[in-house]
């Protein structure tokens, strides 16, 4: 089987809901990261076989094949096709995996995997609720209702279920959230994000500006300030401070074959060592990364000790905490540059975003192997293992 290589990975800095990226159309967010890939990598861009774009809320400004529209708005040749996919929060991680599989199969040589999500301009869940309000039906069919009677699948409720199942406390969640901000602050102030972040030109009330710092980071965060945030549910443990931040952003990863490296004089940053996706309980939902990682490591012939850095999406603090506990993983190696609690979770863009960050962590630490996993709607989880070159 052919080997798939990562040549480059970029992302925008996260924008808070209604924040600095709120005025930017999602198509143009995607075009910004596509332009960066084109500008940073000197080869004939007509050789790109396909663009695969992850997006969760495919409504309004994010419809009509968002990925293709972003290609047309970018500096890439109009001759490049594109497709938009949805595996919920893992959408652009799946885009990376589909790109890798295309290359490994020998059917394509250069694929641009990407993700785009403006949660300000296309609010989370709006593609379902707007149809429901208009009397155009519900995603839950009669047969699905038979299988799961009376259950409205909820990531928030799944997160609270993880807290109880794994014996976690609110204090555990608060401490993890603070550490996410501390790590993000250290990475930002230490210049660790400079290679991965694409500056985006924006308009503000004060005039034109460049957005290049993740807007969600609380530089003044303390344990007391985090612990004092109101509970999202009476009797629960989770607050907005221990949940991922609603975020606007885009990301892109350039995946190529060995032949493409030779033909175009490209230098790989990593090779893709393993890709997999699993599914489990759709009600507790967010727990699947635990079991998906266990299975992925077994298939790859590795142990958790072989992995130098892990990116485990911080959808809610209980997810990475339970993941660490279940796998016996090293807390010092998880989300080394901070996670979604501090940096934001732009849904469909998060998978490729985390890949850009994982590469940066491996570069900064000199690590060899990195693992990325995401919890996803429907009780699914992707796992990608890479080897830094």
N, C-alpha and C positions, 0 to 999 in steps of 0.2 A: 504494500500500500504506500502511496506517495505521502510525503511529509508536508504539512501546512505550517507556514511561518508567519509570524507577525512582524511587519516592517515598521509600522507606526501606529500610534494610538493617541487620540486627542479628545478633548472635551471643552465645553464652555465652563466658565465658573458658574456655579449655581445662582439662580435668582430667586429671591423669596416671592411668595404669592403677592401680587400687586407691587412688586419691587422693581429693580433696575432693568429686568428683561421683559417687564409686562407690556411694553410698547413694541416689542419685536414679534412679528408674525412667526409662527413655528416653522413655516417653510424657509424663512430667512435664517432662523437658527440653524436648521440643517445645512443650508447653503454655506454658512460660516465655517462649519467644521469640514465640509467637503472642500471648500476653498483652501483651508489650511493643509489638508492632505495633499492637494494638488501643488501648492506652493512649496511644501517641505520635501516633496519627493519628485525628483527630476527624472521622469520617464514619459513615454508617450501615453497619455491618459486615455487615449482611444483603446488601449489594450485592456482596460478594465472590463471584465466580462459581465459583471452584474453589481448592483447595489441592493443590499437587503437592509431594510429599515424597520426597527421595532417601534411600535407606538401602541399604547393601551387605549386611550380615548380617541377613537377614530370617528370624530364628528366635527362638524363645522369646518374650521380652518385646518383640521387635520384629516380631511377626507380626500377622495379622488386620487388615491395612491400618493400619499404624503411623500414617500421617498423619491418617486419620480418627479414630483413637483420641485423638491429640493435640488435634484440634479439640474433641472431646467433653470432654476434660479441661481445656480452656482456657476463657477468657471469651468466645470467639467464639460466635456463634449456632450451635445444633445443626443448623440448616438448611443449613449450608455443606458441600458434598461435598468429598471428598479422595481422592487416589490416591497409592500408594507405588510408586516406580520404582527400577530398579537399572541404572546404567551404571557399575558399579564405583566407582572413586574420583571419577569425574566425575558422580556421580548428582545432586547438588543443583545443579551447574552446568547439567546437562541440564534440571533442573527450572526453572531461570531461563530457559533457552532455549525450553522448551516453553511457559512462561508468556508469553514475548515473542511467540512464533509465534501463540499463541491470540489475543493482542491485535492483532498485525499483520494477522491474517486477518479481523478484525472479528467473530469469533464470541463473544468474551468481552471484558469491559472492565476487570475487576479480578481479578487472579490472585495468590495468595500462593505463591511458590516457597520451598521450605524443605529442610532436611536434618537428620537426626537419627542419631546413632550413639553408643551406649555400648559401647566396646570392652572395658570392664571386665566388664559384665554379660552381653554377648553377644560372646564372644571372636572375633577374626578367624579365619575359616575353619571355625568350629565348625558352621555349617550344612551343610558338606560332610562333615567328619570324623565327626560324630555319626551321620549316616546310614550312612556307610561302616562304622563300627564295629558298627552294628546289622544289617549285611548287606543294606542297602536300596539298594545301588548306588553308582555313581561318576558324576560329571558327565561323564566322558570316555566317549563312546559308541564302539561298534565302528567306525563310519564316521569319527569324529574321530580315532581311533587309526590308521586307515589313512592319513589325511592327515598326521598328526604322530606317527609310530611311536616309542614309548619316551620321549616327551617329556611331562614333567609341568610345565606352564607355571608359571614362577617369576619374580616381580618381582625378587627378589634376584639371581637369575642374570642377568636382563635388565640390571640395573644394572651388574653386573660386566662384561657384554659391552660396554656403553656406554663404560666406562673404557678398555677395550682398543681399541675402534674409534676413539675420538676422542683417543687418546694422552694420557690424563689420568694423574696420579700421586696417590698417597695424600696427599702434601703439598698438592696442589690441593684435595682433598676436605676435609682438616682445616682449611685456611684459610677455605674457604667456610663450613663449619659454625660456626667462631668468629664470622665476620661476621654470620651469622644471629642468633646470641645477642646480639651487640653492638647490632645494629639493633633487636631486640626489646626489649632493656633501655632503649635510648634512647627508643623509642616509649612504653614503659610509664611511665618516669619523666617523660617530657615530656607525659603526658596525652593522647597521640594516639589511644588506644583508647577514651576515655571515651564518645564518641558511639555507638560500635558495640557495646560490651559491655553485655549485660543482666545485672545482678546476680541471682544465684540464691541463695535461702535454703537452707542446708544444716544438717545436724546433724553435729557433730564430737565426739570424746571429751571435749573441753573445754566442749561446749555448743553452742547455736545460733550460727550465723555466716552471713556473706554471702560468696559466692564471686564475685570480680570481677577477679582478676588471673590471667593465664595461668600455670598451675602448672609448666609444663615449662621455663620460662626458667631457665638456669643463670647467676645473677647473678655467680658467681665463676669463670666459664669462662675458661680460658687456652688458648693454643695447646698448651702442654705437657700439660695435663689431657686435652684432646681427642685429641691424638696418642697418648697412652698407653693409650687404650681398646683392649681386645682385638679382634683381627680376627674377623669373623663366620665366615670361612672361611680355612683355612690357605692361604697363597699368594695370597690376595685383597687387596683394598684397602679394602673397606667395613667400618665398625664401627657399633655402635649410635649412636655420637656423630655419624656422618655420614649417619644415616638419620632419617626422620621419626619423631616420637615417637607411640607408641600413646596415644590420647586419647579422652576422652569429651566430647561437646558437641552443640550444636544451633545452627541458623542459619535466618534467614528474610529474604526480599527481596519487597517489595511492588511489583508490576508493574502498570501501568495504561495505559489509552488516553488520548488527548487529550480525548475526550468526558468520561471519568471525572474528569479534572483539573477541567474546567469544572463538571460536575454536583455535585462534592463539595468544591470549593474546595481541592483538594490542590496542593501545590507540588512539582514534580519536582526531583530532585537530578541526574539524568542521563537521557540517552536512549540506547537500545540501538542502536548503529550497525551491528553485524554479528554474526551467529551462524552457526556451522558446526561440523560434527563429521566426522572422518575416521577411517579405520582403515588399518593397515599390518601389519607383521610381528608376529605374536602371540608370537614366541619372544623376540626382543630386547625387545619389548613397550613399554618405557617411552620409546622414542625418537620416537614418533609426534608429540609436540608440536612438534618441529623442523619437520617437513614440514607439519603442520596449520597452524602459524602462517604459514609461507611462502605456503601456498595462501590462507589467510584474508586476508592483507594484499593479495594480488594481486586477489582478488575484491572487496575493499573499495576498491581503487584507491589504496592507501596504501603507504608504506615503513615500515620499522622506525623510521626517524628521525622519523616523524610521531607516534609513540607516546610520551607523556610518562612513563608508569609501566607496568610489567609485573608481574603476579603469575603466577609460574611455580611450580607446586606442588613443594615440596622433598621428594618421596617418598624420594629418595636424592640426595645431593649431585651425583652425575654428571649428573643430568637437567638442572637449570638451568645448570650449567657448560657442558655440550655445547650447550644451547639458545643461550646467549650467543655461544659460539664459532661456531656454524653460521650464525646470523643477523647476526653482526657488531653485536650489540646493546650498549648502554651498561651496564656493571655497576652504575653508580650509580643506575640506574632500576629495577633488579629487586628485588622483595621489600623495598621501602624500609623497611618497619616490621618486618622479620624474616619468617621463613618457618616451615614445618612442622618443621624441625630443632629450632627453639627453641620454637615455639608449639604444636606438635602437629598431627596429621593425623587428625581424627575421620571418616575414610573418607567415608561418604555425606553428612556435613555440611560437608565441606571446600569444596565448590564455592560455595555461598552464603556461607560464612564468608569466603572470599577476596574475594568481591564486596564485602562490607561493608568489608573492609580496603582494597581498591583505591579505593573511594570516599573513604575517609579519607585515603589518600595523596594523591589528586588535590586534595582540599580543602586539605591541609597545604602542598602544593607549588604550588598554583595551576595545576596541569596541566589540559589540555583533554581529551586522549584517553588512555584506559587499556585495556590488553589483559590478558586472563586466559586461561591454558591449564592443562590438567591431563593428566598421563599416566594411563592407565587399563588395567585388565586387558583382555586380548584384543588389545592393540596399538592401542587407540583413543585419541582425544584430542579434547576440545572446545576451541573458541576463541570467546571473546566479546569484542567491542570496544565500549566505551561512550564517550560524550562527556559530560563534566561540564557542567552548565548553571548 
